[in-house]
């Protein structure tokens, strides 16, 4: 029988019904590439999402179908396009003070003794892993400044990382539409934000005192981590939910030794720590402490 005479299930349309031919085989190639590069697992139910985000790249490149796109990202010449594909498919849903109970715990439980120690010359180190467009690390910075308005005078640093270089550009600019800052406490907006005019109307830019506490770095959690810690807190929230369980276990296990004794690992409400890391972490609701007695809500 001719190889082309029998159509395999993988060659059936992925069901999007759009302007470009998009088969299950194309979806498998894209999903496998995303997993290999970033650890993110895409189930077949995400085919429509893949189509809608990558169709824009096909139009930009003048391609007629997803098969040619898959060939491109699998080639040496397509390395740059593969990076753009990863950026297009990584989800960047965030907002200021998302899951506010974490910031309440940070402010009321973790930070007071750390700030006291910082005034005596100790350092404070916090890592926002998967920081997206910056709202999370800036929320951490605003929480610190609420307790210590002179925080820049001390050795306090918030490392923020994400796989997507484009959202990091937004984060570094630190300018957000006014409606996106509604979750910021009014006193913090008055103290640490200034109005700037943008094409879409009034925007808010974070003050240099806030920006000065935060540094941004492109980082793929599936690759090598240059940081050595220790971190007094790690925020890794709504990130590993996109990974399969073996990858989640590996990331937690790699992360937990970087947490200082008494430090905290903040995870999303729909996430849980699994694997060997559990032997070193005390789970308290959606917050995990390492060798600490702190509580969270």
Beta strands, then each sheet from edge to edge (+ up, - down):
strand 1: 124-129
strand 2: 156-162
strand 3: 175-177
strand 4: 193-198
strand 5: 201-206
strand 6: 214-218
strand 7: 231-235
strand 8: 259-266
strand 9: 282-284
strand 10: 287-289
sheet 1: 6+ 2+ 1+ 7+ 8+ 10- 9+
sheet 2: 3+ 5- 4+
end
